Every structure is written in C-alpha cells, then in structure tokens.
Amino acid sequence: PTFVHRFIIHNTVEEKMAISVDPDSWSDGNVNLAELFNLFKMETAQKPAPAPQVIAD
C-alpha cells in the first residue's frame, strides 16, 4: 500500500479522498454517486489566493 504523509498541492482529488468521512470506502469500492460527484466538485467561493509556501525537505 501507499501512505501519504503530506500534500504538496492542496485541493486535489487525492486530498479530498484522504479527508473524506469514510476513506476506507474508497479502497473497498463502496462509493455512491453523490460521493463521486462531490469528489470532483469545484469550490467557487471567492477567496484570496494563499501566499506561496516554500517547503524544505
């Protein structure tokens, strides 16, 4: 299995899957149509762009 320790790019499909209510349902294949739709739904709220962050390893 693959383990994600942090996300470099935010608001991605992978991040939404990881923070969903029941992340195990994605690996089990027990996903309903509404959950799948919400996964690809874009946020349209007008927010200021976050300042870039430099991440050092």
N, CA, C, O and CB atoms as a CASP TS submission, in Angstrom:
PFRMAT TS
TARGET T0000
AUTHOR 0000-0000-0000
METHOD Language model
MODEL 1
PARENT N/A
ATOM      1  N   PRO     1       0.824  -1.205   0.000  1.00  0.00           N
ATOM      2  CA  PRO     1       0.000   0.000   0.000  1.00  0.00           C
ATOM      3  C   PRO     1       0.862   1.261   0.000  1.00  0.00           C
ATOM      4  O   PRO     1       2.035   1.229   0.371  1.00  0.00           O
ATOM      5  CB  PRO     1      -0.934   0.003   1.210  1.00  0.00           C
ATOM      6  N   THR     2       0.270   2.346  -0.414  1.00  0.00           N
ATOM      7  CA  THR     2       0.938   3.643  -0.432  1.00  0.00           C
ATOM      8  C   THR     2       0.391   4.493   0.706  1.00  0.00           C
ATOM      9  O   THR     2      -0.820   4.548   0.915  1.00  0.00           O
ATOM     10  CB  THR     2       0.744   4.359  -1.802  1.00  0.00           C
ATOM     11  N   PHE     3       1.271   5.148   1.435  1.00  0.00           N
ATOM     12  CA  PHE     3       0.865   6.017   2.529  1.00  0.00           C
ATOM     13  C   PHE     3       1.237   7.452   2.184  1.00  0.00           C
ATOM     14  O   PHE     3       2.364   7.722   1.770  1.00  0.00           O
ATOM     15  CB  PHE     3       1.524   5.580   3.865  1.00  0.00           C
ATOM     16  N   VAL     4       0.291   8.371   2.353  1.00  0.00           N
ATOM     17  CA  VAL     4       0.532   9.788   2.101  1.00  0.00           C
ATOM     18  C   VAL     4       0.823  10.451   3.436  1.00  0.00           C
ATOM     19  O   VAL     4       0.034  10.352   4.376  1.00  0.00           O
ATOM     20  CB  VAL     4      -0.688  10.464   1.382  1.00  0.00           C
ATOM     21  N   HIS     5       1.956  11.124   3.512  1.00  0.00           N
ATOM     22  CA  HIS     5       2.353  11.779   4.758  1.00  0.00           C
ATOM     23  C   HIS     5       2.013  13.260   4.753  1.00  0.00           C
ATOM     24  O   HIS     5       1.767  13.845   5.808  1.00  0.00           O
ATOM     25  CB  HIS     5       3.840  11.597   4.995  1.00  0.00           C
ATOM     26  N   ARG     6       1.996  13.869   3.577  1.00  0.00           N
ATOM     27  CA  ARG     6       1.610  15.270   3.458  1.00  0.00           C
ATOM     28  C   ARG     6       1.278  15.554   2.002  1.00  0.00           C
ATOM     29  O   ARG     6       1.684  14.818   1.103  1.00  0.00           O
ATOM     30  CB  ARG     6       2.739  16.217   3.970  1.00  0.00           C
ATOM     31  N   PHE     7       0.538  16.623   1.786  1.00  0.00           N
ATOM     32  CA  PHE     7       0.166  17.031   0.440  1.00  0.00           C
ATOM     33  C   PHE     7       0.943  18.295   0.089  1.00  0.00           C
ATOM     34  O   PHE     7       0.907  19.281   0.825  1.00  0.00           O
ATOM     35  CB  PHE     7      -1.374  17.264   0.323  1.00  0.00           C
ATOM     36  N   ILE     8       1.639  18.257  -1.033  1.00  0.00           N
ATOM     37  CA  ILE     8       2.370  19.437  -1.501  1.00  0.00           C
ATOM     38  C   ILE     8       1.403  20.387  -2.205  1.00  0.00           C
ATOM     39  O   ILE     8       1.482  21.601  -2.020  1.00  0.00           O
ATOM     40  CB  ILE     8       3.534  19.029  -2.455  1.00  0.00           C
ATOM     41  N   ILE     9       0.500  19.845  -3.003  1.00  0.00           N
ATOM     42  CA  ILE     9      -0.503  20.635  -3.707  1.00  0.00           C
ATOM     43  C   ILE     9      -1.836  20.398  -3.005  1.00  0.00           C
ATOM     44  O   ILE     9      -2.240  19.256  -2.786  1.00  0.00           O
ATOM     45  CB  ILE     9      -0.577  20.256  -5.237  1.00  0.00           C
ATOM     46  N   HIS    10      -2.509  21.486  -2.658  1.00  0.00           N
ATOM     47  CA  HIS    10      -3.760  21.377  -1.909  1.00  0.00           C
ATOM     48  C   HIS    10      -4.967  21.400  -2.845  1.00  0.00           C
ATOM     49  O   HIS    10      -4.868  21.818  -3.999  1.00  0.00           O
ATOM     50  CB  HIS    10      -3.867  22.512  -0.884  1.00  0.00           C
ATOM     51  N   ASN    11      -6.104  20.944  -2.327  1.00  0.00           N
ATOM     52  CA  ASN    11      -7.383  20.897  -3.043  1.00  0.00           C
ATOM     53  C   ASN    11      -7.337  19.968  -4.251  1.00  0.00           C
ATOM     54  O   ASN    11      -7.868  20.301  -5.311  1.00  0.00           O
ATOM     55  CB  ASN    11      -7.781  22.292  -3.490  1.00  0.00           C
ATOM     56  N   THR    12      -6.716  18.824  -4.100  1.00  0.00           N
ATOM     57  CA  THR    12      -6.666  17.833  -5.165  1.00  0.00           C
ATOM     58  C   THR    12      -7.671  16.723  -4.877  1.00  0.00           C
ATOM     59  O   THR    12      -8.198  16.619  -3.769  1.00  0.00           O
ATOM     60  CB  THR    12      -5.240  17.255  -5.312  1.00  0.00           C
ATOM     61  N   VAL    13      -7.927  15.905  -5.876  1.00  0.00           N
ATOM     62  CA  VAL    13      -8.826  14.767  -5.705  1.00  0.00           C
ATOM     63  C   VAL    13      -8.283  13.837  -4.623  1.00  0.00           C
ATOM     64  O   VAL    13      -9.041  13.333  -3.794  1.00  0.00           O
ATOM     65  CB  VAL    13      -9.006  14.002  -7.040  1.00  0.00           C
ATOM     66  N   GLU    14      -6.987  13.614  -4.635  1.00  0.00           N
ATOM     67  CA  GLU    14      -6.378  12.719  -3.644  1.00  0.00           C
ATOM     68  C   GLU    14      -6.555  13.242  -2.223  1.00  0.00           C
ATOM     69  O   GLU    14      -6.819  12.470  -1.301  1.00  0.00           O
ATOM     70  CB  GLU    14      -4.894  12.535  -3.943  1.00  0.00           C
ATOM     71  N   GLU    15      -6.411  14.547  -2.049  1.00  0.00           N
ATOM     72  CA  GLU    15      -6.590  15.129  -0.719  1.00  0.00           C
ATOM     73  C   GLU    15      -8.047  14.988  -0.265  1.00  0.00           C
ATOM     74  O   GLU    15      -8.308  14.680   0.898  1.00  0.00           O
ATOM     75  CB  GLU    15      -6.167  16.616  -0.718  1.00  0.00           C
ATOM     76  N   LYS    16      -8.987  15.212  -1.175  1.00  0.00           N
ATOM     77  CA  LYS    16     -10.400  15.060  -0.819  1.00  0.00           C
ATOM     78  C   LYS    16     -10.717  13.621  -0.436  1.00  0.00           C
ATOM     79  O   LYS    16     -11.499  13.383   0.485  1.00  0.00           O
ATOM     80  CB  LYS    16     -11.295  15.502  -1.980  1.00  0.00           C
ATOM     81  N   MET    17     -10.119  12.663  -1.132  1.00  0.00           N
ATOM     82  CA  MET    17     -10.345  11.259  -0.788  1.00  0.00           C
ATOM     83  C   MET    17      -9.781  10.945   0.592  1.00  0.00           C
ATOM     84  O   MET    17     -10.390  10.198   1.358  1.00  0.00           O
ATOM     85  CB  MET    17      -9.714  10.336  -1.841  1.00  0.00           C
ATOM     86  N   ALA    18      -8.623  11.509   0.910  1.00  0.00           N
ATOM     87  CA  ALA    18      -7.972  11.223   2.188  1.00  0.00           C
ATOM     88  C   ALA    18      -8.732  11.810   3.369  1.00  0.00           C
ATOM     89  O   ALA    18      -8.731  11.228   4.454  1.00  0.00           O
ATOM     90  CB  ALA    18      -6.555  11.757   2.179  1.00  0.00           C
ATOM     91  N   ILE    19      -9.381  12.955   3.174  1.00  0.00           N
ATOM     92  CA  ILE    19     -10.074  13.602   4.290  1.00  0.00           C
ATOM     93  C   ILE    19     -11.579  13.362   4.254  1.00  0.00           C
ATOM     94  O   ILE    19     -12.317  13.977   5.024  1.00  0.00           O
ATOM     95  CB  ILE    19      -9.797  15.091   4.279  1.00  0.00           C
ATOM     96  N   SER    20     -12.042  12.483   3.379  1.00  0.00           N
ATOM     97  CA  SER    20     -13.476  12.198   3.304  1.00  0.00           C
ATOM     98  C   SER    20     -13.946  11.544   4.604  1.00  0.00           C
ATOM     99  O   SER    20     -13.137  11.088   5.412  1.00  0.00           O
ATOM    100  CB  SER    20     -13.792  11.281   2.090  1.00  0.00           C
ATOM    101  N   VAL    21     -15.249  11.509   4.787  1.00  0.00           N
ATOM    102  CA  VAL    21     -15.838  10.977   6.016  1.00  0.00           C
ATOM    103  C   VAL    21     -15.408   9.536   6.258  1.00  0.00           C
ATOM    104  O   VAL    21     -15.079   9.169   7.386  1.00  0.00           O
ATOM    105  CB  VAL    21     -17.362  11.062   5.957  1.00  0.00           C
ATOM    106  N   ASP    22     -15.408   8.722   5.217  1.00  0.00           N
ATOM    107  CA  ASP    22     -15.034   7.316   5.356  1.00  0.00           C
ATOM    108  C   ASP    22     -14.018   6.955   4.272  1.00  0.00           C
ATOM    109  O   ASP    22     -14.393   6.410   3.234  1.00  0.00           O
ATOM    110  CB  ASP    22     -16.287   6.395   5.268  1.00  0.00           C
ATOM    111  N   PRO    23     -12.740   7.253   4.503  1.00  0.00           N
ATOM    112  CA  PRO    23     -11.731   6.995   3.474  1.00  0.00           C
ATOM    113  C   PRO    23     -11.600   5.520   3.099  1.00  0.00           C
ATOM    114  O   PRO    23     -11.147   5.209   1.998  1.00  0.00           O
ATOM    115  CB  PRO    23     -10.400   7.504   3.940  1.00  0.00           C
ATOM    116  N   ASP    24     -11.988   4.604   3.993  1.00  0.00           N
ATOM    117  CA  ASP    24     -11.897   3.176   3.675  1.00  0.00           C
ATOM    118  C   ASP    24     -12.881   2.763   2.583  1.00  0.00           C
ATOM    119  O   ASP    24     -12.658   1.774   1.884  1.00  0.00           O
ATOM    120  CB  ASP    24     -12.147   2.348   4.926  1.00  0.00           C
ATOM    121  N   SER    25     -13.970   3.521   2.436  1.00  0.00           N
ATOM    122  CA  SER    25     -14.952   3.154   1.414  1.00  0.00           C
ATOM    123  C   SER    25     -14.377   3.300   0.010  1.00  0.00           C
ATOM    124  O   SER    25     -14.825   2.621  -0.915  1.00  0.00           O
ATOM    125  CB  SER    25     -16.207   4.014   1.554  1.00  0.00           C
ATOM    126  N   TRP    26     -13.382   4.186  -0.161  1.00  0.00           N
ATOM    127  CA  TRP    26     -12.762   4.349  -1.480  1.00  0.00           C
ATOM    128  C   TRP    26     -11.993   3.096  -1.867  1.00  0.00           C
ATOM    129  O   TRP    26     -12.070   2.652  -3.013  1.00  0.00           O
ATOM    130  CB  TRP    26     -11.826   5.571  -1.495  1.00  0.00           C
ATOM    131  N   SER    27     -11.265   2.529  -0.942  1.00  0.00           N
ATOM    132  CA  SER    27     -10.490   1.331  -1.267  1.00  0.00           C
ATOM    133  C   SER    27     -11.379   0.095  -1.363  1.00  0.00           C
ATOM    134  O   SER    27     -11.036  -0.860  -2.060  1.00  0.00           O
ATOM    135  CB  SER    27      -9.402   1.108  -0.220  1.00  0.00           C
ATOM    136  N   ASP    28     -12.522   0.103  -0.666  1.00  0.00           N
ATOM    137  CA  ASP    28     -13.445  -1.033  -0.722  1.00  0.00           C
ATOM    138  C   ASP    28     -14.354  -0.982  -1.947  1.00  0.00           C
ATOM    139  O   ASP    28     -14.995  -1.978  -2.285  1.00  0.00           O
ATOM    140  CB  ASP    28     -14.291  -1.076   0.537  1.00  0.00           C
ATOM    141  N   GLY    29     -14.414   0.171  -2.614  1.00  0.00           N
ATOM    142  CA  GLY    29     -15.298   0.320  -3.768  1.00  0.00           C
ATOM    143  C   GLY    29     -16.732   0.622  -3.399  1.00  0.00           C
ATOM    144  O   GLY    29     -17.618   0.523  -4.248  1.00  0.00           O
ATOM    145  N   ASN    30     -16.985   0.991  -2.144  1.00  0.00           N
ATOM    146  CA  ASN    30     -18.343   1.302  -1.679  1.00  0.00           C
ATOM    147  C   ASN    30     -18.591   2.802  -1.746  1.00  0.00           C
ATOM    148  O   ASN    30     -18.787   3.452  -0.719  1.00  0.00           O
ATOM    149  CB  ASN    30     -18.561   0.787  -0.236  1.00  0.00           C
ATOM    150  N   VAL    31     -18.582   3.342  -2.944  1.00  0.00           N
ATOM    151  CA  VAL    31     -18.750   4.779  -3.139  1.00  0.00           C
ATOM    152  C   VAL    31     -20.052   5.004  -3.891  1.00  0.00           C
ATOM    153  O   VAL    31     -20.299   4.380  -4.923  1.00  0.00           O
ATOM    154  CB  VAL    31     -17.538   5.401  -3.911  1.00  0.00           C
ATOM    155  N   ASN    32     -20.891   5.905  -3.363  1.00  0.00           N
ATOM    156  CA  ASN    32     -22.137   6.181  -4.075  1.00  0.00           C
ATOM    157  C   ASN    32     -21.943   7.348  -5.045  1.00  0.00           C
ATOM    158  O   ASN    32     -20.895   7.994  -5.046  1.00  0.00           O
ATOM    159  CB  ASN    32     -23.278   6.492  -3.077  1.00  0.00           C
ATOM    160  N   LEU    33     -22.941   7.608  -5.852  1.00  0.00           N
ATOM    161  CA  LEU    33     -22.840   8.620  -6.892  1.00  0.00           C
ATOM    162  C   LEU    33     -22.630  10.019  -6.313  1.00  0.00           C
ATOM    163  O   LEU    33     -21.877  10.811  -6.879  1.00  0.00           O
ATOM    164  CB  LEU    33     -24.087   8.601  -7.754  1.00  0.00           C
ATOM    165  N   ALA    34     -23.279  10.330  -5.203  1.00  0.00           N
ATOM    166  CA  ALA    34     -23.130  11.648  -4.585  1.00  0.00           C
ATOM    167  C   ALA    34     -21.702  11.867  -4.101  1.00  0.00           C
ATOM    168  O   ALA    34     -21.157  12.958  -4.269  1.00  0.00           O
ATOM    169  CB  ALA    34     -24.111  11.807  -3.416  1.00  0.00           C
ATOM    170  N   GLU    35     -21.090  10.850  -3.505  1.00  0.00           N
ATOM    171  CA  GLU    35     -19.701  10.972  -3.045  1.00  0.00           C
ATOM    172  C   GLU    35     -18.758  11.176  -4.229  1.00  0.00           C
ATOM    173  O   GLU    35     -17.820  11.969  -4.151  1.00  0.00           O
ATOM    174  CB  GLU    35     -19.284   9.720  -2.242  1.00  0.00           C
ATOM    175  N   LEU    36     -19.006  10.468  -5.307  1.00  0.00           N
ATOM    176  CA  LEU    36     -18.184  10.615  -6.500  1.00  0.00           C
ATOM    177  C   LEU    36     -18.348  12.002  -7.106  1.00  0.00           C
ATOM    178  O   LEU    36     -17.367  12.613  -7.531  1.00  0.00           O
ATOM    179  CB  LEU    36     -18.541   9.544  -7.529  1.00  0.00           C
ATOM    180  N   PHE    37     -19.568  12.502  -7.148  1.00  0.00           N
ATOM    181  CA  PHE    37     -19.827  13.843  -7.660  1.00  0.00           C
ATOM    182  C   PHE    37     -19.116  14.896  -6.811  1.00  0.00           C
ATOM    183  O   PHE    37     -18.494  15.810  -7.352  1.00  0.00           O
ATOM    184  CB  PHE    37     -21.338  14.120  -7.696  1.00  0.00           C
ATOM    185  N   ASN    38     -19.204  14.775  -5.489  1.00  0.00           N
ATOM    186  CA  ASN    38     -18.570  15.744  -4.592  1.00  0.00           C
ATOM    187  C   ASN    38     -17.052  15.721  -4.687  1.00  0.00           C
ATOM    188  O   ASN    38     -16.391  16.720  -4.404  1.00  0.00           O
ATOM    189  CB  ASN    38     -18.990  15.479  -3.166  1.00  0.00           C
ATOM    190  N   LEU    39     -16.511  14.599  -5.078  1.00  0.00           N
ATOM    191  CA  LEU    39     -15.065  14.487  -5.215  1.00  0.00           C
ATOM    192  C   LEU    39     -14.539  15.435  -6.287  1.00  0.00           C
ATOM    193  O   LEU    39     -13.455  15.999  -6.145  1.00  0.00           O
ATOM    194  CB  LEU    39     -14.672  13.050  -5.547  1.00  0.00           C
ATOM    195  N   PHE    40     -15.311  15.608  -7.360  1.00  0.00           N
ATOM    196  CA  PHE    40     -14.866  16.439  -8.477  1.00  0.00           C
ATOM    197  C   PHE    40     -15.517  17.811  -8.508  1.00  0.00           C
ATOM    198  O   PHE    40     -15.297  18.584  -9.440  1.00  0.00           O
ATOM    199  CB  PHE    40     -15.141  15.737  -9.766  1.00  0.00           C
ATOM    200  N   LYS    41     -16.319  18.120  -7.494  1.00  0.00           N
ATOM    201  CA  LYS    41     -16.972  19.424  -7.432  1.00  0.00           C
ATOM    202  C   LYS    41     -15.938  20.494  -7.109  1.00  0.00           C
ATOM    203  O   LYS    41     -15.128  20.341  -6.195  1.00  0.00           O
ATOM    204  CB  LYS    41     -18.111  19.427  -6.378  1.00  0.00           C
ATOM    205  N   MET    42     -15.980  21.570  -7.868  1.00  0.00           N
ATOM    206  CA  MET    42     -15.027  22.658  -7.647  1.00  0.00           C
ATOM    207  C   MET    42     -15.622  23.673  -6.685  1.00  0.00           C
ATOM    208  O   MET    42     -16.823  23.942  -6.706  1.00  0.00           O
ATOM    209  CB  MET    42     -14.645  23.339  -8.983  1.00  0.00           C
ATOM    210  N   GLU    43     -14.772  24.223  -5.851  1.00  0.00           N
ATOM    211  CA  GLU    43     -15.206  25.282  -4.950  1.00  0.00           C
ATOM    212  C   GLU    43     -15.200  26.584  -5.730  1.00  0.00           C
ATOM    213  O   GLU    43     -14.215  26.922  -6.385  1.00  0.00           O
ATOM    214  CB  GLU    43     -14.289  25.374  -3.684  1.00  0.00           C
ATOM    215  N   THR    44     -16.311  27.317  -5.656  1.00  0.00           N
ATOM    216  CA  THR    44     -16.405  28.554  -6.422  1.00  0.00           C
ATOM    217  C   THR    44     -16.425  29.786  -5.533  1.00  0.00           C
ATOM    218  O   THR    44     -16.613  30.899  -6.025  1.00  0.00           O
ATOM    219  CB  THR    44     -17.639  28.532  -7.285  1.00  0.00           C
ATOM    220  N   ALA    45     -16.236  29.608  -4.244  1.00  0.00           N
ATOM    221  CA  ALA    45     -16.229  30.749  -3.332  1.00  0.00           C
ATOM    222  C   ALA    45     -15.049  31.655  -3.665  1.00  0.00           C
ATOM    223  O   ALA    45     -13.951  31.184  -3.960  1.00  0.00           O
ATOM    224  CB  ALA    45     -16.159  30.279  -1.852  1.00  0.00           C
ATOM    225  N   GLN    46     -15.291  32.940  -3.614  1.00  0.00           N
ATOM    226  CA  GLN    46     -14.232  33.904  -3.895  1.00  0.00           C
ATOM    227  C   GLN    46     -13.339  34.036  -2.669  1.00  0.00           C
ATOM    228  O   GLN    46     -13.717  34.659  -1.677  1.00  0.00           O
ATOM    229  CB  GLN    46     -14.824  35.283  -4.297  1.00  0.00           C
ATOM    230  N   LYS    47     -12.175  33.455  -2.747  1.00  0.00           N
ATOM    231  CA  LYS    47     -11.214  33.532  -1.656  1.00  0.00           C
ATOM    232  C   LYS    47      -9.923  34.110  -2.211  1.00  0.00           C
ATOM    233  O   LYS    47      -9.578  33.862  -3.366  1.00  0.00           O
ATOM    234  CB  LYS    47     -10.972  32.130  -1.003  1.00  0.00           C
ATOM    235  N   PRO    48      -9.210  34.875  -1.403  1.00  0.00           N
ATOM    236  CA  PRO    48      -7.904  35.332  -1.884  1.00  0.00           C
ATOM    237  C   PRO    48      -6.956  34.150  -2.027  1.00  0.00           C
ATOM    238  O   PRO    48      -7.009  33.196  -1.252  1.00  0.00           O
ATOM    239  CB  PRO    48      -7.305  36.389  -0.928  1.00  0.00           C
ATOM    240  N   ALA    49      -6.106  34.227  -3.011  1.00  0.00           N
ATOM    241  CA  ALA    49      -5.140  33.148  -3.232  1.00  0.00           C
ATOM    242  C   ALA    49      -4.166  33.101  -2.064  1.00  0.00           C
ATOM    243  O   ALA    49      -3.686  34.145  -1.621  1.00  0.00           O
ATOM    244  CB  ALA    49      -4.377  33.343  -4.576  1.00  0.00           C
ATOM    245  N   PRO    50      -3.868  31.912  -1.561  1.00  0.00           N
ATOM    246  CA  PRO    50      -2.904  31.826  -0.462  1.00  0.00           C
ATOM    247  C   PRO    50      -1.504  32.176  -0.943  1.00  0.00           C
ATOM    248  O   PRO    50      -1.157  31.976  -2.107  1.00  0.00           O
ATOM    249  CB  PRO    50      -2.914  30.420   0.155  1.00  0.00           C
ATOM    250  N   ALA    51      -0.720  32.696  -0.028  1.00  0.00           N
ATOM    251  CA  ALA    51       0.666  33.032  -0.357  1.00  0.00           C
ATOM    252  C   ALA    51       1.448  31.748  -0.610  1.00  0.00           C
ATOM    253  O   ALA    51       1.239  30.752   0.082  1.00  0.00           O
ATOM    254  CB  ALA    51       1.326  33.862   0.782  1.00  0.00           C
ATOM    255  N   PRO    52       2.340  31.761  -1.586  1.00  0.00           N
ATOM    256  CA  PRO    52       3.149  30.559  -1.842  1.00  0.00           C
ATOM    257  C   PRO    52       3.994  30.209  -0.627  1.00  0.00           C
ATOM    258  O   PRO    52       4.479  31.091   0.082  1.00  0.00           O
ATOM    259  CB  PRO    52       4.053  30.765  -3.071  1.00  0.00           C
ATOM    260  N   GLN    53       4.165  28.921  -0.396  1.00  0.00           N
ATOM    261  CA  GLN    53       4.976  28.463   0.722  1.00  0.00           C
ATOM    262  C   GLN    53       6.135  27.641   0.190  1.00  0.00           C
ATOM    263  O   GLN    53       5.958  26.796  -0.688  1.00  0.00           O
ATOM    264  CB  GLN    53       4.132  27.639   1.724  1.00  0.00           C
ATOM    265  N   VAL    54       7.302  27.887   0.716  1.00  0.00           N
ATOM    266  CA  VAL    54       8.471  27.096   0.355  1.00  0.00           C
ATOM    267  C   VAL    54       8.573  25.953   1.351  1.00  0.00           C
ATOM    268  O   VAL    54       8.638  26.175   2.560  1.00  0.00           O
ATOM    269  CB  VAL    54       9.779  27.964   0.343  1.00  0.00           C
ATOM    270  N   ILE    55       8.588  24.737   0.839  1.00  0.00           N
ATOM    271  CA  ILE    55       8.669  23.556   1.696  1.00  0.00           C
ATOM    272  C   ILE    55      10.031  22.928   1.514  1.00  0.00           C
ATOM    273  O   ILE    55      10.378  22.473   0.424  1.00  0.00           O
ATOM    274  CB  ILE    55       7.539  22.537   1.374  1.00  0.00           C
ATOM    275  N   ALA    56      10.794  22.905   2.579  1.00  0.00           N
ATOM    276  CA  ALA    56      12.136  22.320   2.531  1.00  0.00           C
ATOM    277  C   ALA    56      12.076  20.899   3.062  1.00  0.00           C
ATOM    278  O   ALA    56      11.436  20.634   4.080  1.00  0.00           O
ATOM    279  CB  ALA    56      13.152  23.169   3.347  1.00  0.00           C
ATOM    280  N   ASP    57      12.736  19.998   2.379  1.00  0.00           N
ATOM    281  CA  ASP    57      12.793  18.609   2.848  1.00  0.00           C
ATOM    282  C   ASP    57      13.970  18.396   3.755  1.00  0.00           C
ATOM    283  O   ASP    57      14.179  17.287   4.246  1.00  0.00           O
ATOM    284  CB  ASP    57      12.865  17.643   1.677  1.00  0.00           C
TER
END
